[in-house]
Amino acid sequence: AVEIPYNDQVIKADLYLPKKFDKIILAIHGANEKGKDDPRIINFGQTFARSGIATLVPTFPNITREKFTPEATAEIRTAYKWLTKELPNKSAGMIAFSVATGPMFIAAADEDINKQVDYLTSFGGYNQLKEVLRNVTTGADRDPFGLELIASQYRKFFGPDESLDHLLDNTDPEKFDALFVALSPEIKKFIDDLTPADHLLNIKAEKIFLVHSDPDQIIPISESERLHQTLGKRSELTILKSFSHVNVRFAKPTPKNIVSYYIPETWKLYRLIFRILSY
């Protein structure tokens, strides 16, 4: 357990430290309830450490179910600077899940650290937060969890706001753009400050792994496809049918599914993990 100084407070984190390693990584959890103590995140840290990668897993106060704000970018940048200072001269990178991918990309593009970022991994990431809002509010398979999460947070942050109510209550895709334009400047700036699209070209990382599930009811696959288009040849996009957003999705183990689902999905996942670990 470590504490990372941040302004007049600290960011609590766990450092999974192998005896021998030549690579370090900052793992950034999504909007879960337990932060670094989520069993999935603990398993991730242990697995990467066993593979020879020193892994820092903080709990980010501004990436939670109750709070997802632009300050997350500064928290990520601070944690990354701490990691590279404490464990210098190593290949260094970050991995983020779900909504945390936005502030990860923005932090990785910041001139304060962008030359120190060698690789990035985005799992279930987005290019435009606007498009995540569009999907959550008007998508054909709207996710109740995603909608409740966004609605409760935004209404808590901004209080009574008619323009926000109209956007969140709307289910008609054809009305979304007009309602988005009508949002108050304060809300639009908040969304813009969590949108990585305009920052991507300032990222210096040599390799970027983009992973997305199919299906994904919260963040559409098209968002990772747009990231891939902008980032170009240094990025790899892997689509996994064995996940739903960031959770494993099991199919019934019939002979047909073993051949058409389990074997190809296991191979894709193995190849992806091997590529990340061996980069």
N, C-alpha and C positions, 0 to 999 in steps of 0.2 A: 504494500500500500504506500502511495506517495501523495504529496500535496504540492500542487503547482501554484505559485503566487499569481494572483490575477487581481489587478487594481488593489483594493484594500481587503480582499478576501482570498480564498484559495479554491482551486478546482481539485476535488478529490479524484484519485485515479488508481488503477491497479497496473503494475508493470510486470508482465510475464517475461521472465528473463532466462534464456537458455545459458548453459555454461559457455558454449561457443556459438557465435553468430557473426554474420557479415551484412545483415540486413535488418532494418528497423521499420516499424509501421505504426501509425496512429489509427486506431479503430474508432469510428464515430457512430454511435448507436442512433437509431431512429427515434420516433416519438413514442417510446415504450414507457411503462410505468416504473421500471426499476433501474434504468440507466445501465451502468456498468455491471450491475448485479443481476441483470436478466440472464437466465440460464443459457440462452442461445449465444449471448455475447461472451459469457464465461467459457463456454465450449469453444468458441472461436479463438479466444485468447490462448487457451491451453493448446489447441491444435496447431496454431501458427508457431507457438513457442517450441513445441515438440519437433516442428519442421525446421527449426533453426532461425526463426525470425523473432527478435525482441519486439514485443507488442505492448503498446501503451493504450489502455482503455479507460478514459475518464468518464465521469458522469457530467454531462454538459447541462447546466441549469437552464439554458435557453433552447433546449431541444427535449421537450417533454410533452405529455398528453395535454398538460395545462398551459404550456408556454412554448411557442416556437416563434422566435423573433430574430431580427437582423443581428442582434448582439451575439448570436451563435457564431458568426464569422470571426469575430475578435477572440472568442473563447478557443476556437479551433486553432487559430493562428498562434495564440499564446501557448497552447499545449504542444503544438508542433515545434515551436522554437525551443521549448524546454527539452523536448525529446532529443532533438538534434544537438543541443548543447551538452546534455548529459551523456549521450552516446555518439560522439563525433566520428567523422570519417567512415561512415557506413552508408550503403545504399539506402535511401530513405523515401518513404511514401505514405499514402493514406488510403483508407478504405471507408466508405460511408454507405449507409443503408437508407432507402426510402427518402423522406423529405430532407434528411441530413445531407444528401448529396449536393443540394443547392449551395448551402454555405461552405461545404468542402471545396467545391469548384471555385467559388469566389475567393476563399482564403488562399487556395493554391495559386491564384492569379496575382495575388498581392505582391508588389515589388519587394516587400520586406522578407518574403520567404520563397518566391517563385523559383529562384535559381537553386534552391536546396531541395526541391521536390523532384525526385527521379521517376516516380511512377504513381498512378492513381487507380483505384478500383471503385466503380459506382454500381451498386446493386439496387435496381428499381428506381433509377434516378430520373431527374427532370431537367428540361432545358428552359421552359417558361412556366413559372408558377401560375400564371394566368390559365394555362392549358390544364393544369391539375385542378384548378377551381372549376373550369368548364366541365371536366369529366366527372368530378364529384357531384356537381349540382345537376347536370343535365344528361349525363351519360346513360346509355341504354341499360346498363347493369350498375346503377348507382349503388355505392357501398355505404350502408347506414353508418358504419363506424367512422369512415372518412368524412362524411357529411356532418355528423355530430361533432367530431373533433374540430373541424374548421369553424363551424357555426358558433360553437361555445367559446372558442378562443377569440375569434374576431369580435364577437359581441361583447366579450369581457374587456378587450383592449380598447375598443372604440366607443363603447356605450351605445345609447340610442342613436341610430343612424338610418334614415329612411332608404338611402341609396344602397346600403349594405343589406338591409332586410329584403329589398326587391331582388337583389342578385342571389341571395342565399335561398330565397323561397321559390325562385323561378325554376321550372323543369323543362322549359321549351328551349332547345338549342338555338333556334333562330333568333331568340330575343337576347341571348347571352351577351353578344358584343356590344349592343346598345346599352345594356345595363352596366357592363363593365366600364364603358366610357363615362357613364354618369356617376361613378363612384367619386367620393370626395378625394381631393388631392392628397390628404393625409394617408388615406387607405391605399391609394395607388402608389405612393412613395414606399410605403411599407412592403407592398408586394414586389415592387421593383428592386428593393434592397435585398430581397431573397431570391432574385432571378439571376441565374448565372449566364444567360445567353450572351450578354454584351461583354463578358469578362473572359470568355473561353480562349480567345486568341492571345491573351497574356500569360497563359499557362505554359511553362517551359518543360514540363515532364516529358520524358522521351517515350513513355509507354502508358497508355490509358486503357484499362479493361472496363468495358461496359457490359453489364449483365441485366437482363430483364426477364420477368416471368411472362408466360402466356398460359392462362389469362392474367390480367392485373386490373382489378376493378377500381383501384385508387389512382395510379399513375399509368396512363396509356403507354403502350410499347412505342408509339410514334415519338415520344419524348426522348427515349434513348436513341432512336433512329436519327433524330435531329442533332443530338449531341455527336453522334458518329459522323454525320455529314459535315459538321463544322470542324471537328477535330481532325478529320482526315485519316491518312494512312497510319498514323501512330496509334490510332485507336482500334480496338477489336470489339465487335458486338456479338454477344452470345445470348440466344433466346432459349430459356429453359421451360419446358412444359411441366417439369416436375416440381415447380413452385407456383404458389399463388401469392403475388406480391413478394413478401420476404419469408413466407412460411412454406415448408415442404408440403407437397400435395401428392398423396398416394393414390394410385389407381388399383382397382381390384386385380389381384395377381392371377389372372387367367392366362392360359397358354398364349392367346393372341396378344394380351397386354405385355407379357414378358418379352415377346419378340418385337412388338411395335412401339412399346413405351419404355419399359425398364432398361433394356439393353442399350438403345440409342441415348436415352437420357443419362444413364450412368456413365456412358462413354463421354458425352459432352461435359458433364460435371467433372469427371476425372481429368479430362484434357484441360479444362479451364483452371482447376486448382493447380495442376502441374505447371501450367504456363505462368501463373501468378507466383508460385513458390520458386520457380527456377529462373525468373527474370532477373 
